[in-house]
Amino acid sequence: MDTNFRTSSSLLQLRSSFCFSHSLSPSKLILSKSKRLNFVQHRLVIKNSTGFGENDSCNGSPVKPSKLFMQEAIGAEYGEGFETFRLDGPLKVDVDYLNDRLQEGFLKRIRYAMKPDEAYGLIFSWDNVVANTRALKLNAWKQLASEEGKEIPPEANAQKLMLYASADHVLHKILRWETVESEVDRLKSRLSQIYYDNLPKLRKPMEGLEEWLDAVSTANIPCAVVSSLDRRNMVDALERIGLKKYFQAIISEEDGMESISHRFLSAAMKLDRKPSKCVVFEDDPRGITAAHNCTMMAVALIGSHPAYDLVQADLAVGSFNELSVINLRRLFANKGSTFMDQQKQIIEKTPPRRKLTVDTI
C-alpha cells in the first residue's frame, strides 16, 4: 500500500481501509506470508498517527492509563507536531504540513462549494465537554483519601485545583501527603483504578450535546472526540451515553500523543480535514490555546471555568443549546475558505495617467 500523501492524505485511505472498519480484521484477510508481514509492519509504523496498534483495546485488555491524572503540555507553540513512521523512514507531521497536505481535491472543492458545512471538522474534548467528569475525579480523590485514612481540604479552590492539576502536584502541594516515591506510584495507580471503576456510573452527556451532534450529523459534518482514556473504556462510555454513532474518530491513550495539540492534530488527520478547517470544543483555557496553536477555531463551554478565563476563545457559550450550524459558518466568515492560510496582498498596478501637453491638443 502506498503510504505517500495524496490530495486527501494516504493516512485517511488507510483509515478507511482498516482503521475504522470493525468488520475487517487481520484474521479475515487472506494474504501471503510476505504480504502479511508487510501488513503487520504497516500497522506498526502508522500506530502513532492512526491510534490502532496490534493490541487494540477494543478487542483486548486496556492499556494501563498514564495521562488520566496528568496535566498535559499544550504543545505546538511554534507549529510543531509529532513524529510518525513510514516504511521509508520517520515523518514529522506538523501544523503547516497538515494544512498543506490535506488540501481538498477537485471533486471535494466542488462539493464543498455547494455544501460548505461539510468542509469543517469538529473536535470535542471528553472531560466536561462530552460528559461531566468533575464529580468522578473528585470522588476518586475522596475515596482514595478515605482508603488511606487522609482528608480532602474542604476549600472550593483546593478542590478545583485537584481536578486540573497533575496527581503528583496534588499529592505533594495540595494534599501534602508525606509519601515516598514508590508509594506515589501506587497511589496514582489506585486513583486511576477508582476512576475507571466509577466510570460506568456516567450515563448522560452534557446538556444539549446530543441535539447539537444530531444537527451537525444532519449537515454531514464529521466529529472526533479526544481523551486520555484507553480506547475500550472510551468506546464503552460513548455507547452508554448514546453518542458513539456521532463520532467518526476517537483519539485515546493508545494514540501516544504527547500534548493537547498533538491530540487535536491527530483528530484532524483522522477526520481528513485541514487543521485550519477544524473547530475545537473545550472548557479549559489550555485547550483553547492548543487549538489556536494548531490554527483551529475554539468554542469554549462556560462552566468548569468562568467566562473571563475563556476570553481567548472565538466563541463562548453556556451550553450546547445556544449553538446552531450557522455559528460555524460565522466563525470562518471573515476569512472564507482560506482561513488562516498564508496570504499575499495583491496590488493592481494601474497605468499612469497621460499628461496633456500643447502637442497633444
N, C-alpha and C positions, 0 to 999 in steps of 0.2 A: 504493500500500500504506500503510495507516495505521501510523504509527510511534509512536503513543502507547502507553504501557504499559497492559496489561490485567491480569487477575488473575494470569497467569503470565508476564507480560513479553513485549512485542512483539519484543524483540531475539531471543528464542528462537523466535518464529514465523518471523522472518527466517532464523534459523539452520536451522530445519527445511525451509524452502522452497528455499534455495540454498547456504547457507554450508557445510553438511556433506554436500551431495549432489554426488559427483564426476561423476554422470551428467548433471547439469543445468548447462549452461554457456551463456554469452550467445550463442554461435554456434548453439545449438539452439533458441533462443527465437524465435518469430515475433511480432514487435512492430512497431507503427507507429513512425514516426520520433519522435513526441512521447513515446510510452511508452518507447521505447528510451533516449531522453535522460533521462527520469525514472529509469529503471532504473540507468543509469550514475551519475547524481547520487546515487541512493540508496546504491549500493555505496561511493561515495566518502565519504559522510557517516557511515557506520557502520564505517569501516575500523578506527578505534581500538578499538571495542568488540567486534568480531567477529574481527578479525585477518586478514581477507581483503581485499586491495586489487585493483587492476586487474592488477598483475603478481604474482600468487600464485606463490610459489616452487615449488609442487608441479608447475607446468607450465612454469615459466620458469627463468631463471638466479637463483641465490640472492642475497639481499641481502647486501651486504658487512657482516660482523659488526662491531658496535661495542661490545658489552657482554660479550663472551665472557670477557675477562680484566679485567673491571672489578668493583669492589666496589659493588654497587648500594645505594641508600638503602633503609632499612627501610620507611619510609612509613606513612601513616595513624596517626600518633601521636595525632591528635585526631579520628580517624574520617574524615579527608578521603579522597576518592577521586580519580578522574581526570575529565577533561572530554572528552566526545564531542560529536558534532554531528548534528543532525537537520535536516530541511528547514525547520523553523520556527525554527532557531537553535541555539546551543550548549546543551548539557545537562550539568550537573555530577552525576556519579554518585559517591556516597559510601556509606559503610557503612550508615548509617541509611536512606538512600534505597532501597538494595537489600533490606534486611531488611523494609522496609515494602512495596515494590512487588512483590517476589517471593513474595507470600502465596499459599498453596495455594487453589485453587478448591474449590467444594463437593464435586465428584466426587473430586478428589485427596485431600481430607481424609478422605473415606470410605475410599478405597483405602489411604491411609497408616495409618488406624486398624486396618485388617485386616492390612496388611503394613508395619509401622513402619520396617523396614530400608530400604525404597525411598525414604524421605524424606531420607536422608542423601546427601551428595556427597563423594567422596574426591578429594583433590588431592595429586599426587606431584611432588616436585622431581626433575629429571632427574639432576643431579650427585650421585653417591654414595647415591642412594636407589633410582632405577630401574636405574642402571648405575654401576659403579665407574669414575669418570673421573679419579681421583687420579693413577694411573700415566700416563695420557695427557697430563695437564697437565704433570707433572714431566718426562716425556720430551720434551715440546715445548720446555721451557726448556733442557734439556740439549742438545738438537740445535741450538737457536739459539746457545747458548754455544759449541758446537763449531764452528759455521759462522763465528762472529765471533772465534774464537781466544781465548775467555774461559773462565773456570772457574766452576763452581757450588759454593758453600760446602758442605762435607760435613756440617755440623751438622744434626741432625734438626729442631731448632726453626726454623732458617732455611728449610729445605725445606718445612716445614709452612706457614710464612708465605707462601711463594711460591704455594701452592695456593689461598689465600683472599684475599690482598691484590690490589690492582689492579696492572696491568702497570707503570704509572708509579711506584707506590710500590716495587715490586720492583726496577726498574731503577735508581732513584735512592738508595734507602735500604738495600736488602738486597744487591744485586749491586754497587752503586756504580760502574756503568759511566759513564765520562765521555763523554757524548754530547750533541750539540746537539739542539734541539727537533725539527728536521726529521728527524734521524736516529732519534729516539724513535718518531716515527710510522711510519717504515719498519720498525723492529724489531717494533713491535706488529702491524703488518700481516703480517709474515713469521711471527710467532708464531702468529697465528690460522690462517694457511695451513698451517703444520706440523700444528697440531691437527686441522684438517679432513682433511689427507692421511692422518693416522693413525687417524682415527675409524672407518674400515671394519674395523680390527683388533678392535674391540669387538664381541664376538659372543655374550655371555651376560649375563643380568641378574643382579641381586643375589640372593643365596641365599634361596630360599623365596618370592621375589616372584611368580613365575608361579603357584604353588599358591595364594597369597593372593589374587591377582587372579581366579583361577578361582573361588574361593569367593565373593567379593563379586559376581562376574558371575552366579553361580547365584542369588544373593539379589537380583538386578536393581538393584544399587547403581551409579550412574554414576560414572565416573572421568575425571580430567583429568590431564595432565602439563604442567608448566611448565618452560621452559628459555629460555636466551638464544641457543640455536642458531637458524639460519634454518629455515624450515618444511620445505624439501625434505630437508635433511640430518637433521632431526629424524624425519621420516616414514621415511626410509631406515634410520636406526639402529633405530627401533622394529620395522621389518619384519625386520631382520637378527637381532635377539634374540627375535623371535617374540611380541611383546607388543602390536602395533598394534591387534589386534582387541579388546583390552580397554579402550581409551581412546576415549571419546566426544568428547573435546575436547582440543585441543593449543594451548598458549599459547607463542608463539615470538617471534623477533626482530621479525617483521613486525607484531605487535600494537602495538608502540610504547609499551609500558608503561614508566614512569619509575622504578618502585621494585618491591621484592618484594611489598609489599602490593597494589599495583595488579595484578600478575600474578594473585594469588590472587582478587581481586575479579572480574577478567575471567573466570577459570575458573569461579567460582560463577555468573556470568551465563550462560556458555555451557552449563553443566550444568542451568540452570533451578532452582537451589537457593539458598535464602537463605544468606548467609554464616554465620549462626548455626547452620545445619544442616550445615556442611561440616567435614571433618576433614583437616588438612594433615599430610603425612608428610615430615619434614625431618631433616637431620643436622646443621644449623647453628643455633646459638643465635639468630642474627639472623633466620633464617627462622621460628623459633618465636615470637619477639617480633612479627614481622609478622603471623603467623596470629592471635595474640591481639588485636592491634590491629584486626583485621578481624572480631572476635567469633567466630572459628573455634576449634575444638579443635586441639590439636597432639600428634602422636605422634612421638617422637624415635627415630631409629635410631642406636644407640651404635656407634661405630667411628671415624669421622673425628675426633670429639671424645669425650673421656671422659665418663662418666656424670655426674660432678659439674659439668660445664659445661652439662648439659641438664636441670637440676633444675626449670626453669620449665615444662617440657613436662607435659602432662596424663597422658602415659604414655610410658615409655621402654622400648625392647626391644632385645635384642641382634641379632635377626634377625626376618624376617617369619614364620619358623616358629613363633614364640611367640604369634602373633595368631590370633584367631578372630572370627567375626562378633559373638559375644556381647560382645566387648570394646568394639565400637562402641556397643552399647546401654548398657553401663555408663558410658561417657563422658557420656552425656546423661541417665542415670538420675535424678540428683538434681534436675534442672530440668524433666524431662519435655519436652513438645512446645514449651514456651515458653522454652527455654534462652536465657539472656542477653537476653531481651526485657525492656523496662521493665515493672515490675510495681508495683502499688499494694496496700498492705496493707488488707485488708477487715476492719473491726472491726464485729462484730454487736452492736448495742445491745439489751440486754435490759431489759425494763420494770422499774422499781424495785419492790422488794417492798412489799407493802401492810402498813402498820403497824397492829398490833392495838391498839385502844383500848377503853375501857369501853363506849362506844356501840356498837362493832362487836360485842362479845359480847352 
